[in-house]
Amino acid sequence: MKAPLLFLVLFLLASSCTTLEPCDEDSISEMVASFKTETGGSVIDTTVSALTVYGIREGQSIWLLYDSISESEIFLPLDPHHDFSSFVFQTGEKTDTLTLPHSSEIYLISYSCGFGNQFNLETDIQYGTGMFVKDSIINPIVNTSLEEEDIHIWLYF
Amino acid sequence: MALWRPVSGQDTLRTYGPRFGIDLARFAYILADPSELGAEVSVDFEIYRNLYPVIELGYNSISDSQDFFKYSASGIYGRAGLDYNLINLKDRSQHHTFTFGARYGISMFSHSAEDIYIPNAYWGDFVSDSYEKDLRGHWIELVAGVKAELVPNLFIGWSLRYKFLLNPDMDPQVTPHMVPGFGTGGEDSTFGFSYSIFYKIPLLKK
């Protein structure tokens, strides 16, 4: 009776030894935007051709994020210094500025990775009339953890 | 009543009383990792044959510096539970035990991070204010241990513990790196080890 109990304890001890994992995660929080079109009441994925995207940093020069790509979804890093992030979209002759309002707070990614920013997207997304038709927030929480299927907003063209 | 009466095979009297212990393994931990300090004391009492209610009290602190932040946590903890002795010695004057038992543990502590720096190649690096929060952790332990009576009333012993944290989401924003008395807060379950010296005050003899 005593020996099985001791073996049980030793088994549990051996089976759950863990070590501190090395950091394999980036500290950048990226929002995934998926491109859509709506025709006849149905929403379908769409690939946008020759798409160039710039980030707009307040008081600084704009920076190139994507250069003439053809994609149906893109990753947009959000600005931890402000309560909004702005991007200029260009495709062909069309240009539009997308402004995403958000709140943010720090969180511990892991002890080995350190801290990251977690954003909460707000609904008042702004853009002009040059490119986007409408938007839909799918998941408002944006942080450094990104799964393959994660999508945060739909942008309708 | 002689406290140091020799134990012998002819002596069938068994002594009872509160047994106080101190965990010596904590001092070894300090030598291995000076950023983590701790101390733990315990008391048990054989209230019924082979049945020992146990109370353990302790303190833990950690102060550590990582690449992009400094972290510290400190607090007190307590555990209460029962041990059951699986050894039935014919000579009841001997008090060696191999026990199996369980504990409920609770810790009250605070943790904080400062000099938080988040690298960001797109928007510029982000420096945050310090973060601090008071927390309370709860857990259950399964304990197996041995105590050997070196000389009458003086014991040395070790225990292995398997611990289940009941509220691992106590701080979803900053998972505590250390829950005093439990261990690493990022784990739902963990192991513990103690190596202690005990002294029993033999209040009763029967």
Interface residues (C-beta under 8 A of the other chain):
Chain A: M1 K2 L5 L6 V9 L10 L12 L13 S16 C17 T18 S27 I28 G55 R57 W63 L65 P77 L78 D79 P80 H81 E105 I106 Y107 L108 S110 Y111 S112 G114 F115 G116 N117
Chain B: Q66 D67 F68 F69 Y71 L86 I87 F98 F100 A113 I116 Y117 I118 P119 N120 A121 Y122 W123 G124 F126 S128 Y131 L142 A144 L160 Y162 P172 Q173 V174 T175 H177 G186 E187 S189 T190 F191
